Amino acid sequence: MDLNGIMAVNLRRTRHGMNMSQEELAHRCGLSTRYIGDIERGKKSASLTVLGLIADALGVEPAELITRKPDPAVD
């Protein structure tokens, strides 16, 4: 999986864990809901600036969004 895919999975997992909608995240970041959705589907790459905005809005370190995590379904 490439970094776009890793970020897509981590972003979706983190956002869902916070019970936050794409709309709320987009509002907190000052981005469009469509752009957040495209990042979550791996269709768009996030720049470092956008990575930072998203991480700040979620209250996590940027590295949390681009670090490969073990797949619980595989264990």
C-alpha positions, 0 to 999 in steps of 0.5 A: 500500500502506498502512502496515499492508501495508508493515509486514507485508512488512517484518516478514516479510522481516526475520524470514525474513532472520534465520531466526526463526520467528513463535513465537520473535519472539512470545516475544522480544516478549512477544506471542502468535504469533497477534498476530504472524501477524495483523500479518504478514498486515496484519490487525492494526495494531501500536501504537507500543509494539508496533512498538518491541517488535518492532523491539527483538526484531529488532535494527532501528530501528522505521523499518525496519519502516514504510519502503517499500522497492523491490520487487526483483521489479519491477526 
